Amino acid sequence: MTKPDAPKPRTRVIAYTDGACSGNPGPGGWGAVLISGGREKDLKGAEASTTNNRMELTAAIEALRALRHPCQVTLYTDSRYLVDGITQWLGAWKARGWKTAERKPVKNVDLWQALDQALEPHRVTFHWVRGHSGNDGNERADRLAREAIAEMLGK
């Protein structure tokens, strides 16, 4: 996912990301856990009216934006939409001017474009994990996303 002339990543990072919605659409939150060199960082945020897919994308974008220099990133998510979008659809969407195979506008194009840009300095591999299956990083990202919703709603 990186350009051939991009600087070699110096740091390895493991990222767990997740999005959540209370209703779909509805209030939504995203969470990310970054782990590198024995250090960990939690990130979270919320939006008043959004969708689960938008929060999944936002979690990945914000995790990558939080990195201060080019990194080798292994990103875990329970979102097939995110993994399939990056690994299967993104290149074709870009080649078709951000249109689907059916020539319709790509949904959430603003976030797909932001994610494409956030990927640029890094070497990122995406891995799907089953949600709510006991994966500690995924469970933690999910908790952060839900906390963000609760905080936004004043609960």
VMD Tcl script that builds the backbone (N, CA, C; Angstrom):
set m [mol new atoms 465]
animate dup $m
set s [atomselect $m all]
$s set {name element resname resid chain x y z} {
  {N N MET 1 A 0.803 -1.185 0.000}
  {CA C MET 1 A 0.000 0.000 0.000}
  {C C MET 1 A 0.855 1.262 0.000}
  {N N THR 2 A 2.124 1.119 -0.155}
  {CA C THR 2 A 3.013 2.275 -0.076}
  {C C THR 2 A 3.691 2.485 -1.422}
  {N N LYS 3 A 4.040 3.706 -1.721}
  {CA C LYS 3 A 4.730 4.003 -2.966}
  {C C LYS 3 A 6.156 3.462 -2.903}
  {N N PRO 4 A 6.716 3.024 -4.045}
  {CA C PRO 4 A 8.068 2.470 -4.040}
  {C C PRO 4 A 9.126 3.435 -3.520}
  {N N ASP 5 A 8.949 4.735 -3.711}
  {CA C ASP 5 A 9.948 5.712 -3.277}
  {C C ASP 5 A 9.685 6.247 -1.866}
  {N N ALA 6 A 8.703 5.690 -1.186}
  {CA C ALA 6 A 8.392 6.145 0.167}
  {C C ALA 6 A 9.503 5.721 1.123}
  {N N PRO 7 A 9.726 6.511 2.177}
  {CA C PRO 7 A 10.751 6.144 3.143}
  {C C PRO 7 A 10.431 4.801 3.785}
  {N N LYS 8 A 11.476 4.060 4.119}
  {CA C LYS 8 A 11.277 2.768 4.767}
  {C C LYS 8 A 10.726 2.998 6.175}
  {N N PRO 9 A 9.625 2.329 6.522}
  {CA C PRO 9 A 9.065 2.502 7.859}
  {C C PRO 9 A 10.076 2.103 8.936}
  {N N ARG 10 A 10.141 2.918 9.974}
  {CA C ARG 10 A 11.084 2.651 11.057}
  {C C ARG 10 A 10.437 1.895 12.204}
  {N N THR 11 A 9.170 2.067 12.401}
  {CA C THR 11 A 8.508 1.545 13.584}
  {C C THR 11 A 7.407 0.569 13.192}
  {N N ARG 12 A 7.312 -0.509 13.949}
  {CA C ARG 12 A 6.212 -1.469 13.764}
  {C C ARG 12 A 5.095 -1.118 14.735}
  {N N VAL 13 A 3.887 -1.086 14.217}
  {CA C VAL 13 A 2.718 -0.736 15.021}
  {C C VAL 13 A 1.638 -1.779 14.785}
  {N N ILE 14 A 1.003 -2.198 15.851}
  {CA C ILE 14 A -0.201 -3.022 15.757}
  {C C ILE 14 A -1.366 -2.110 16.100}
  {N N ALA 15 A -2.369 -2.103 15.256}
  {CA C ALA 15 A -3.554 -1.271 15.477}
  {C C ALA 15 A -4.795 -2.152 15.476}
  {N N TYR 16 A -5.645 -1.923 16.443}
  {CA C TYR 16 A -6.968 -2.534 16.483}
  {C C TYR 16 A -7.966 -1.404 16.347}
  {N N THR 17 A -8.911 -1.535 15.415}
  {CA C THR 17 A -9.894 -0.472 15.209}
  {C C THR 17 A -11.300 -1.054 15.210}
  {N N ASP 18 A -12.252 -0.230 15.625}
  {CA C ASP 18 A -13.643 -0.667 15.592}
  {C C ASP 18 A -14.554 0.548 15.553}
  {N N GLY 19 A -15.718 0.346 14.985}
  {CA C GLY 19 A -16.757 1.361 14.951}
  {C C GLY 19 A -18.028 0.790 15.548}
  {N N ALA 20 A -18.868 1.665 16.058}
  {CA C ALA 20 A -20.132 1.234 16.653}
  {C C ALA 20 A -21.189 2.299 16.396}
  {N N CYS 21 A -22.430 1.871 16.356}
  {CA C CYS 21 A -23.543 2.793 16.186}
  {C C CYS 21 A -24.682 2.369 17.096}
  {N N SER 22 A -25.380 3.352 17.627}
  {CA C SER 22 A -26.583 3.095 18.405}
  {C C SER 22 A -27.748 3.431 17.484}
  {N N GLY 23 A -28.168 2.433 16.712}
  {CA C GLY 23 A -29.043 2.647 15.565}
  {C C GLY 23 A -28.138 2.781 14.357}
  {N N ASN 24 A -28.639 2.516 13.192}
  {CA C ASN 24 A -27.788 2.595 11.994}
  {C C ASN 24 A -28.627 3.108 10.828}
  {N N PRO 25 A -28.723 4.428 10.628}
  {CA C PRO 25 A -27.894 5.470 11.240}
  {C C PRO 25 A -28.362 5.832 12.642}
  {N N GLY 26 A -27.447 6.526 13.323}
  {CA C GLY 26 A -27.694 6.985 14.678}
  {C C GLY 26 A -26.414 7.531 15.256}
  {N N PRO 27 A -26.387 7.761 16.565}
  {CA C PRO 27 A -25.149 8.191 17.202}
  {C C PRO 27 A -24.100 7.098 17.045}
  {N N GLY 28 A -22.884 7.498 16.688}
  {CA C GLY 28 A -21.844 6.507 16.453}
  {C C GLY 28 A -20.540 6.875 17.114}
  {N N GLY 29 A -19.726 5.856 17.324}
  {CA C GLY 29 A -18.414 6.062 17.899}
  {C C GLY 29 A -17.388 5.182 17.227}
  {N N TRP 30 A -16.147 5.571 17.380}
  {CA C TRP 30 A -15.043 4.773 16.861}
  {C C TRP 30 A -13.972 4.668 17.937}
  {N N GLY 31 A -13.236 3.571 17.886}
  {CA C GLY 31 A -12.151 3.370 18.826}
  {C C GLY 31 A -10.959 2.746 18.129}
  {N N ALA 32 A -9.776 3.061 18.624}
  {CA C ALA 32 A -8.551 2.478 18.080}
  {C C ALA 32 A -7.555 2.281 19.209}
  {N N VAL 33 A -6.819 1.191 19.126}
  {CA C VAL 33 A -5.751 0.883 20.063}
  {C C VAL 33 A -4.479 0.752 19.250}
  {N N LEU 34 A -3.465 1.533 19.590}
  {CA C LEU 34 A -2.166 1.474 18.921}
  {C C LEU 34 A -1.156 0.883 19.891}
  {N N ILE 35 A -0.392 -0.102 19.431}
  {CA C ILE 35 A 0.608 -0.766 20.259}
  {C C ILE 35 A 1.922 -0.774 19.494}
  {N N SER 36 A 2.976 -0.281 20.160}
  {CA C SER 36 A 4.292 -0.237 19.534}
  {C C SER 36 A 5.373 -0.122 20.593}
  {N N GLY 37 A 6.368 -0.976 20.504}
  {CA C GLY 37 A 7.512 -0.875 21.398}
  {C C GLY 37 A 7.162 -0.877 22.870}
  {N N GLY 38 A 6.179 -1.665 23.258}
  {CA C GLY 38 A 5.787 -1.729 24.653}
  {C C GLY 38 A 4.897 -0.587 25.114}
  {N N ARG 39 A 4.578 0.332 24.215}
  {CA C ARG 39 A 3.691 1.453 24.546}
  {C C ARG 39 A 2.337 1.232 23.888}
  {N N GLU 40 A 1.309 1.740 24.544}
  {CA C GLU 40 A -0.041 1.618 24.017}
  {C C GLU 40 A -0.739 2.967 24.078}
  {N N LYS 41 A -1.589 3.204 23.096}
  {CA C LYS 41 A -2.346 4.455 23.058}
  {C C LYS 41 A -3.773 4.139 22.630}
  {N N ASP 42 A -4.735 4.675 23.361}
  {CA C ASP 42 A -6.151 4.530 23.029}
  {C C ASP 42 A -6.638 5.812 22.383}
  {N N LEU 43 A -7.450 5.666 21.343}
  {CA C LEU 43 A -8.064 6.799 20.652}
  {C C LEU 43 A -9.548 6.528 20.533}
  {N N LYS 44 A -10.347 7.585 20.586}
  {CA C LYS 44 A -11.788 7.401 20.393}
  {C C LYS 44 A -12.423 8.718 19.986}
  {N N GLY 45 A -13.593 8.599 19.390}
  {CA C GLY 45 A -14.352 9.770 18.993}
  {C C GLY 45 A -15.777 9.370 18.668}
  {N N ALA 46 A -16.625 10.371 18.468}
  {CA C ALA 46 A -18.040 10.096 18.216}
  {C C ALA 46 A -18.637 11.130 17.280}
  {N N GLU 47 A -19.749 10.759 16.668}
  {CA C GLU 47 A -20.537 11.651 15.821}
  {C C GLU 47 A -22.004 11.460 16.168}
  {N N ALA 48 A -22.749 12.540 16.081}
  {CA C ALA 48 A -24.159 12.516 16.483}
  {C C ALA 48 A -25.035 11.673 15.567}
  {N N SER 49 A -24.768 11.717 14.267}
  {CA C SER 49 A -25.598 10.973 13.314}
  {C C SER 49 A -24.705 10.404 12.229}
  {N N THR 50 A -24.595 9.084 12.208}
  {CA C THR 50 A -23.668 8.436 11.288}
  {C C THR 50 A -24.097 6.989 11.079}
  {N N THR 51 A -23.243 6.214 10.424}
  {CA C THR 51 A -23.504 4.790 10.229}
  {C C THR 51 A -22.334 3.982 10.772}
  {N N ASN 52 A -22.577 2.713 10.974}
  {CA C ASN 52 A -21.518 1.830 11.463}
  {C C ASN 52 A -20.343 1.798 10.483}
  {N N ASN 53 A -20.626 1.694 9.189}
  {CA C ASN 53 A -19.535 1.651 8.211}
  {C C ASN 53 A -18.683 2.917 8.256}
  {N N ARG 54 A -19.317 4.062 8.426}
  {CA C ARG 54 A -18.552 5.311 8.515}
  {C C ARG 54 A -17.658 5.319 9.757}
  {N N MET 55 A -18.144 4.761 10.849}
  {CA C MET 55 A -17.334 4.719 12.065}
  {C C MET 55 A -16.178 3.719 11.924}
  {N N GLU 56 A -16.410 2.622 11.224}
  {CA C GLU 56 A -15.321 1.659 10.971}
  {C C GLU 56 A -14.206 2.327 10.163}
  {N N LEU 57 A -14.577 3.055 9.127}
  {CA C LEU 57 A -13.586 3.755 8.308}
  {C C LEU 57 A -12.885 4.846 9.110}
  {N N THR 58 A -13.644 5.596 9.890}
  {CA C THR 58 A -13.063 6.679 10.680}
  {C C THR 58 A -12.052 6.136 11.684}
  {N N ALA 59 A -12.333 5.005 12.286}
  {CA C ALA 59 A -11.399 4.413 13.250}
  {C C ALA 59 A -10.055 4.127 12.583}
  {N N ALA 60 A -10.086 3.554 11.397}
  {CA C ALA 60 A -8.832 3.253 10.688}
  {C C ALA 60 A -8.108 4.537 10.286}
  {N N ILE 61 A -8.853 5.512 9.788}
  {CA C ILE 61 A -8.256 6.794 9.387}
  {C C ILE 61 A -7.564 7.451 10.576}
  {N N GLU 62 A -8.261 7.553 11.689}
  {CA C GLU 62 A -7.705 8.240 12.854}
  {C C GLU 62 A -6.531 7.481 13.452}
  {N N ALA 63 A -6.567 6.160 13.405}
  {CA C ALA 63 A -5.418 5.378 13.881}
  {C C ALA 63 A -4.178 5.701 13.052}
  {N N LEU 64 A -4.330 5.746 11.728}
  {CA C LEU 64 A -3.185 6.030 10.848}
  {C C LEU 64 A -2.734 7.484 10.975}
  {N N ARG 65 A -3.663 8.397 11.106}
  {CA C ARG 65 A -3.307 9.815 11.255}
  {C C ARG 65 A -2.547 10.084 12.560}
  {N N ALA 66 A -2.754 9.251 13.560}
  {CA C ALA 66 A -2.091 9.446 14.855}
  {C C ALA 66 A -0.601 9.093 14.806}
  {N N LEU 67 A -0.175 8.399 13.766}
  {CA C LEU 67 A 1.227 7.993 13.652}
  {C C LEU 67 A 2.047 9.169 13.142}
  {N N ARG 68 A 3.144 9.474 13.822}
  {CA C ARG 68 A 3.905 10.688 13.536}
  {C C ARG 68 A 4.927 10.531 12.418}
  {N N HIS 69 A 5.239 9.309 12.021}
  {CA C HIS 69 A 6.197 9.082 10.940}
  {C C HIS 69 A 5.829 7.774 10.246}
  {N N PRO 70 A 6.410 7.488 9.082}
  {CA C PRO 70 A 6.066 6.258 8.369}
  {C C PRO 70 A 6.291 5.021 9.239}
  {N N CYS 71 A 5.294 4.160 9.262}
  {CA C CYS 71 A 5.338 2.962 10.100}
  {C C CYS 71 A 4.930 1.728 9.308}
  {N N GLN 72 A 5.361 0.590 9.808}
  {CA C GLN 72 A 4.897 -0.710 9.332}
  {C C GLN 72 A 3.719 -1.063 10.237}
  {N N VAL 73 A 2.509 -1.035 9.683}
  {CA C VAL 73 A 1.302 -1.181 10.490}
  {C C VAL 73 A 0.590 -2.487 10.151}
  {N N THR 74 A 0.237 -3.220 11.200}
  {CA C THR 74 A -0.648 -4.365 11.071}
  {C C THR 74 A -1.951 -3.948 11.728}
  {N N LEU 75 A -2.996 -3.791 10.919}
  {CA C LEU 75 A -4.269 -3.273 11.401}
  {C C LEU 75 A -5.301 -4.390 11.439}
  {N N TYR 76 A -5.884 -4.576 12.610}
  {CA C TYR 76 A -6.921 -5.593 12.816}
  {C C TYR 76 A -8.272 -4.911 12.957}
  {N N THR 77 A -9.266 -5.442 12.260}
  {CA C THR 77 A -10.620 -4.899 12.299}
  {C C THR 77 A -11.622 -6.038 12.157}
  {N N ASP 78 A -12.815 -5.834 12.696}
  {CA C ASP 78 A -13.876 -6.824 12.498}
  {C C ASP 78 A -14.814 -6.406 11.360}
  {N N SER 79 A -14.387 -5.418 10.584}
  {CA C SER 79 A -15.210 -4.904 9.490}
  {C C SER 79 A -14.789 -5.500 8.143}
  {N N ARG 80 A -15.627 -6.348 7.603}
  {CA C ARG 80 A -15.392 -6.873 6.256}
  {C C ARG 80 A -15.446 -5.736 5.236}
  {N N TYR 81 A -16.327 -4.781 5.470}
  {CA C TYR 81 A -16.456 -3.625 4.583}
  {C C TYR 81 A -15.108 -2.918 4.441}
  {N N LEU 82 A -14.432 -2.688 5.547}
  {CA C LEU 82 A -13.133 -2.029 5.527}
  {C C LEU 82 A -12.079 -2.903 4.846}
  {N N VAL 83 A -11.968 -4.151 5.248}
  {CA C VAL 83 A -10.940 -5.031 4.683}
  {C C VAL 83 A -11.174 -5.255 3.197}
  {N N ASP 84 A -12.403 -5.582 2.806}
  {CA C ASP 84 A -12.689 -5.816 1.387}
  {C C ASP 84 A -12.506 -4.535 0.576}
  {N N GLY 85 A -12.910 -3.411 1.134}
  {CA C GLY 85 A -12.743 -2.140 0.425}
  {C C GLY 85 A -11.287 -1.860 0.112}
  {N N ILE 86 A -10.421 -2.058 1.096}
  {CA C ILE 86 A -8.993 -1.792 0.901}
  {C C ILE 86 A -8.341 -2.828 -0.001}
  {N N THR 87 A -8.621 -4.094 0.245}
  {CA C THR 87 A -7.888 -5.151 -0.457}
  {C C THR 87 A -8.471 -5.518 -1.820}
  {N N GLN 88 A -9.757 -5.225 -2.039}
  {CA C GLN 88 A -10.381 -5.665 -3.287}
  {C C GLN 88 A -10.934 -4.550 -4.157}
  {N N TRP 89 A -11.487 -3.502 -3.557}
  {CA C TRP 89 A -12.263 -2.540 -4.332}
  {C C TRP 89 A -11.562 -1.218 -4.585}
  {N N LEU 90 A -10.689 -0.779 -3.690}
  {CA C LEU 90 A -10.139 0.566 -3.741}
  {C C LEU 90 A -9.465 0.897 -5.068}
  {N N GLY 91 A -8.595 0.026 -5.548}
  {CA C GLY 91 A -7.887 0.294 -6.797}
  {C C GLY 91 A -8.832 0.495 -7.971}
  {N N ALA 92 A -9.848 -0.343 -8.056}
  {CA C ALA 92 A -10.816 -0.230 -9.149}
  {C C ALA 92 A -11.659 1.035 -9.005}
  {N N TRP 93 A -12.047 1.360 -7.782}
  {CA C TRP 93 A -12.815 2.589 -7.578}
  {C C TRP 93 A -12.030 3.797 -8.054}
  {N N LYS 94 A -10.775 3.852 -7.691}
  {CA C LYS 94 A -9.941 4.986 -8.096}
  {C C LYS 94 A -9.797 5.033 -9.619}
  {N N ALA 95 A -9.575 3.878 -10.238}
  {CA C ALA 95 A -9.410 3.814 -11.693}
  {C C ALA 95 A -10.676 4.261 -12.423}
  {N N ARG 96 A -11.828 4.037 -11.808}
  {CA C ARG 96 A -13.106 4.426 -12.428}
  {C C ARG 96 A -13.587 5.790 -11.958}
  {N N GLY 97 A -12.719 6.572 -11.339}
  {CA C GLY 97 A -13.129 7.896 -10.866}
  {C C GLY 97 A -14.082 7.827 -9.693}
  {N N TRP 98 A -13.813 6.887 -8.770}
  {CA C TRP 98 A -14.611 6.701 -7.571}
  {C C TRP 98 A -16.052 6.290 -7.883}
  {N N LYS 99 A -16.163 5.398 -8.852}
  {CA C LYS 99 A -17.451 4.789 -9.203}
  {C C LYS 99 A -17.353 3.283 -8.972}
  {N N THR 100 A -18.487 2.663 -8.662}
  {CA C THR 100 A -18.534 1.216 -8.500}
  {C C THR 100 A -18.523 0.548 -9.874}
  {N N ALA 101 A -18.477 -0.775 -9.883}
  {CA C ALA 101 A -18.539 -1.521 -11.142}
  {C C ALA 101 A -19.839 -1.232 -11.886}
  {N N GLU 102 A -20.875 -0.860 -11.129}
  {CA C GLU 102 A -22.174 -0.524 -11.733}
  {C C GLU 102 A -22.245 0.956 -12.117}
  {N N ARG 103 A -21.112 1.655 -12.044}
  {CA C ARG 103 A -20.985 3.074 -12.389}
  {C C ARG 103 A -21.770 3.997 -11.466}
  {N N LYS 104 A -22.026 3.533 -10.246}
  {CA C LYS 104 A -22.678 4.363 -9.242}
  {C C LYS 104 A -21.603 4.970 -8.347}
  {N N PRO 105 A -21.891 6.117 -7.739}
  {CA C PRO 105 A -20.895 6.711 -6.831}
  {C C PRO 105 A -20.591 5.775 -5.661}
  {N N VAL 106 A -19.333 5.704 -5.280}
  {CA C VAL 106 A -18.918 4.902 -4.135}
  {C C VAL 106 A -19.519 5.514 -2.873}
  {N N LYS 107 A -20.132 4.681 -2.035}
  {CA C LYS 107 A -20.665 5.165 -0.768}
  {C C LYS 107 A -19.506 5.515 0.150}
  {N N ASN 108 A -19.679 6.549 0.925}
  {CA C ASN 108 A -18.671 7.008 1.885}
  {C C ASN 108 A -17.365 7.413 1.201}
  {N N VAL 109 A -17.481 7.943 0.000}
  {CA C VAL 109 A -16.295 8.278 -0.798}
  {C C VAL 109 A -15.365 9.237 -0.065}
  {N N ASP 110 A -15.928 10.169 0.707}
  {CA C ASP 110 A -15.070 11.103 1.442}
  {C C ASP 110 A -14.135 10.376 2.399}
  {N N LEU 111 A -14.654 9.350 3.054}
  {CA C LEU 111 A -13.832 8.598 4.003}
  {C C LEU 111 A -12.882 7.638 3.295}
  {N N TRP 112 A -13.311 7.039 2.204}
  {CA C TRP 112 A -12.399 6.167 1.440}
  {C C TRP 112 A -11.218 6.983 0.912}
  {N N GLN 113 A -11.491 8.198 0.454}
  {CA C GLN 113 A -10.407 9.055 -0.038}
  {C C GLN 113 A -9.488 9.473 1.105}
  {N N ALA 114 A -10.068 9.777 2.266}
  {CA C ALA 114 A -9.256 10.138 3.428}
  {C C ALA 114 A -8.409 8.948 3.885}
  {N N LEU 115 A -8.981 7.760 3.842}
  {CA C LEU 115 A -8.223 6.561 4.218}
  {C C LEU 115 A -7.101 6.308 3.222}
  {N N ASP 116 A -7.384 6.462 1.956}
  {CA C ASP 116 A -6.361 6.285 0.916}
  {C C ASP 116 A -5.183 7.235 1.179}
  {N N GLN 117 A -5.489 8.458 1.533}
  {CA C GLN 117 A -4.443 9.441 1.831}
  {C C GLN 117 A -3.703 9.093 3.125}
  {N N ALA 118 A -4.428 8.643 4.140}
  {CA C ALA 118 A -3.803 8.288 5.417}
  {C C ALA 118 A -2.867 7.086 5.280}
  {N N LEU 119 A -3.134 6.224 4.322}
  {CA C LEU 119 A -2.288 5.049 4.086}
  {C C LEU 119 A -0.939 5.419 3.483}
  {N N GLU 120 A -0.909 6.513 2.748}
  {CA C GLU 120 A 0.224 6.879 1.895}
  {C C GLU 120 A 1.614 6.726 2.514}
  {N N PRO 121 A 1.878 7.265 3.699}
  {CA C PRO 121 A 3.266 7.176 4.181}
  {C C PRO 121 A 3.621 5.831 4.823}
  {N N HIS 122 A 2.635 4.981 5.014}
  {CA C HIS 122 A 2.834 3.759 5.792}
  {C C HIS 122 A 2.811 2.506 4.916}
  {N N ARG 123 A 3.276 1.427 5.502}
  {CA C ARG 123 A 3.080 0.094 4.926}
  {C C ARG 123 A 2.080 -0.599 5.827}
  {N N VAL 124 A 0.890 -0.821 5.305}
  {CA C VAL 124 A -0.206 -1.318 6.129}
  {C C VAL 124 A -0.714 -2.636 5.583}
  {N N THR 125 A -0.878 -3.596 6.476}
  {CA C THR 125 A -1.572 -4.836 6.137}
  {C C THR 125 A -2.828 -4.892 6.992}
  {N N PHE 126 A -3.926 -5.252 6.374}
  {CA C PHE 126 A -5.216 -5.323 7.039}
  {C C PHE 126 A -5.564 -6.787 7.301}
  {N N HIS 127 A -6.088 -7.029 8.493}
  {CA C HIS 127 A -6.506 -8.377 8.877}
  {C C HIS 127 A -7.896 -8.312 9.487}
  {N N TRP 128 A -8.758 -9.212 9.038}
  {CA C TRP 128 A -10.100 -9.307 9.603}
  {C C TRP 128 A -10.066 -10.240 10.803}
  {N N VAL 129 A -10.739 -9.826 11.877}
  {CA C VAL 129 A -10.940 -10.684 13.041}
  {C C VAL 129 A -12.435 -10.756 13.320}
  {N N ARG 130 A -12.869 -11.878 13.827}
  {CA C ARG 130 A -14.287 -12.009 14.168}
  {C C ARG 130 A -14.587 -11.108 15.365}
  {N N GLY 131 A -15.609 -10.279 15.234}
  {CA C GLY 131 A -15.985 -9.375 16.317}
  {C C GLY 131 A -16.566 -10.120 17.504}
  {N N HIS 132 A -16.332 -9.607 18.686}
  {CA C HIS 132 A -16.895 -10.145 19.926}
  {C C HIS 132 A -16.567 -11.624 20.122}
  {N N SER 133 A -15.327 -11.969 19.759}
  {CA C SER 133 A -14.916 -13.372 19.884}
  {C C SER 133 A -13.764 -13.542 20.874}
  {N N GLY 134 A -13.542 -12.537 21.703}
  {CA C GLY 134 A -12.512 -12.658 22.719}
  {C C GLY 134 A -11.149 -12.119 22.323}
  {N N ASN 135 A -11.023 -11.502 21.142}
  {CA C ASN 135 A -9.752 -10.878 20.766}
  {C C ASN 135 A -9.606 -9.610 21.609}
  {N N ASP 136 A -8.599 -9.592 22.487}
  {CA C ASP 136 A -8.461 -8.490 23.443}
  {C C ASP 136 A -8.397 -7.121 22.778}
  {N N GLY 137 A -7.610 -6.983 21.721}
  {CA C GLY 137 A -7.481 -5.694 21.047}
  {C C GLY 137 A -8.782 -5.242 20.423}
  {N N ASN 138 A -9.477 -6.172 19.778}
  {CA C ASN 138 A -10.760 -5.841 19.164}
  {C C ASN 138 A -11.797 -5.476 20.219}
  {N N GLU 139 A -11.819 -6.217 21.306}
  {CA C GLU 139 A -12.774 -5.930 22.383}
  {C C GLU 139 A -12.496 -4.549 22.986}
  {N N ARG 140 A -11.222 -4.210 23.127}
  {CA C ARG 140 A -10.851 -2.905 23.690}
  {C C ARG 140 A -11.254 -1.774 22.753}
  {N N ALA 141 A -11.016 -1.940 21.448}
  {CA C ALA 141 A -11.426 -0.918 20.475}
  {C C ALA 141 A -12.942 -0.748 20.486}
  {N N ASP 142 A -13.662 -1.853 20.613}
  {CA C ASP 142 A -15.122 -1.792 20.682}
  {C C ASP 142 A -15.566 -1.033 21.929}
  {N N ARG 143 A -14.936 -1.297 23.074}
  {CA C ARG 143 A -15.276 -0.573 24.310}
  {C C ARG 143 A -15.040 0.926 24.147}
  {N N LEU 144 A -13.919 1.281 23.517}
  {CA C LEU 144 A -13.624 2.699 23.296}
  {C C LEU 144 A -14.693 3.356 22.424}
  {N N ALA 145 A -15.110 2.666 21.375}
  {CA C ALA 145 A -16.146 3.210 20.486}
  {C C ALA 145 A -17.451 3.421 21.240}
  {N N ARG 146 A -17.823 2.457 22.054}
  {CA C ARG 146 A -19.074 2.564 22.824}
  {C C ARG 146 A -18.974 3.626 23.920}
  {N N GLU 147 A -17.781 3.748 24.532}
  {CA C GLU 147 A -17.567 4.818 25.520}
  {C C GLU 147 A -17.730 6.187 24.859}
  {N N ALA 148 A -17.216 6.332 23.657}
  {CA C ALA 148 A -17.312 7.616 22.958}
  {C C ALA 148 A -18.770 7.994 22.702}
  {N N ILE 149 A -19.577 7.007 22.335}
  {CA C ILE 149 A -21.009 7.272 22.133}
  {C C ILE 149 A -21.645 7.714 23.447}
  {N N ALA 150 A -21.379 6.971 24.512}
  {CA C ALA 150 A -21.974 7.278 25.814}
  {C C ALA 150 A -21.546 8.674 26.289}
  {N N GLU 151 A -20.276 9.007 26.117}
  {CA C GLU 151 A -19.798 10.332 26.518}
  {C C GLU 151 A -20.477 11.434 25.716}
  {N N MET 152 A -20.639 11.214 24.422}
  {CA C MET 152 A -21.286 12.220 23.578}
  {C C MET 152 A -22.749 12.408 24.010}
  {N N LEU 153 A -23.403 11.314 24.387}
  {CA C LEU 153 A -24.808 11.379 24.786}
  {C C LEU 153 A -24.980 11.771 26.249}
  {N N GLY 154 A -23.861 11.953 26.965}
  {CA C GLY 154 A -23.921 12.362 28.365}
  {C C GLY 154 A -24.349 11.264 29.304}
  {N N LYS 155 A -24.061 10.029 28.942}
  {CA C LYS 155 A -24.469 8.883 29.796}
  {C C LYS 155 A -23.325 8.436 30.658}
}
mol reanalyze $m
mol bondsrecalc $m
mol representation Tube
mol addrep $m
